[in-house]
Amino acid sequence: MASPALLQSNAIADLLNNTEWGFAVAECFHIVFFGVAIGTIMIVDLRLLGLAFPRTTSAKLLQDTWVYTLIGLAVTVLAGMALFLSDPRMYYLSQWFRFKATALLVAILYNYTVHYKVASSSSSTGVCVVVGAISVLLWVSVVTGGLFVGLLA
């Protein structure tokens, strides 16, 4: 169970819940930067799957997009943490939020381990396709979880 202190009012919750634009601004940062992160990851995934960018390698695409992915994920997680603090009890009790958080953790770990290793090396086409497909499925799971958190909140 979450600690009682976490479920009490806090300065971030006050800002997000008691100002006209606070929650909306945090939500916009969360969504826009998540789009940046997923977009840059999908560029590499499309190359791994052999569906796009045939004139460049996945290693080059990874090299060209890594900083945008990292910034996108960092801002997304920070904004998401602020949104969580706006109503910790609701998020903590939401099965969809827990699904999303778990999927996000697995997707990030996968992205910076298996995905990174395969995308930056000369792996076989079959390995690239499997790794790219798993990556897409993981990130789609995160988005799906997030949609249901918002719809069923």
Secondary structure as UniProt FT lines:
FT   TURN            4..7
FT   HELIX           11..18
FT   HELIX           22..48
FT   TURN            49..50
FT   TURN            54..55
FT   HELIX           58..86
FT   HELIX           88..93
FT   HELIX           95..110
FT   HELIX           111..115
FT   HELIX           116..119
FT   TURN            120..122
FT   HELIX           125..151
//
